Amino acid sequence: MPLVRIDLNQGRSTEELQKISRAIHDAILAEYRIPERDYFHIITEHPDGQIVAQDAGLGFERTGGVVMIQIFTQGGRSQEAKERLFATVASRLEAAGVDGADVFIGYVENTAGDWSFGFGRAQYVTGELAVPAK
């Protein structure tokens, strides 16, 4: 069950924001085979100047259309699986109108005991939810 934070500059329509969110979710569905309803996204729009996203010395320029993505999920997937996810996210976002140079992904792993889906309980630990297969 990934939790996805999406940070971007203000100026996109509600429809564009939904397309971006959906593109990311569809990539995760395709690569990780999670259930459709494991859809937890936080979209935050920022005024100009509040996102700084240079190229880390890779030699390309980003635009004001940058999309910063943080994916929080349980550990255990291979590096190859993560790389496939990164590529699929970029491809799906390109289809939604986001240039590949403007896609930035940070991937954060945790354990089953790090999640509570409500009522202050760790449902993976209590057995209320089955721990997803990797």
Secondary structure, DSSP 4 states (H G I P E B T S, - for coil): --EEEEEEES---HHHHHHHHHHHHHHHHHHH---TT--EEEEEEE-TTS-----TTSS----TT-EEEEEEEES---HHHHHHHHHHHHHHHHHTT--GGGEEEEEEEE-GGG---BTTB-HHHHTSSPPPP-
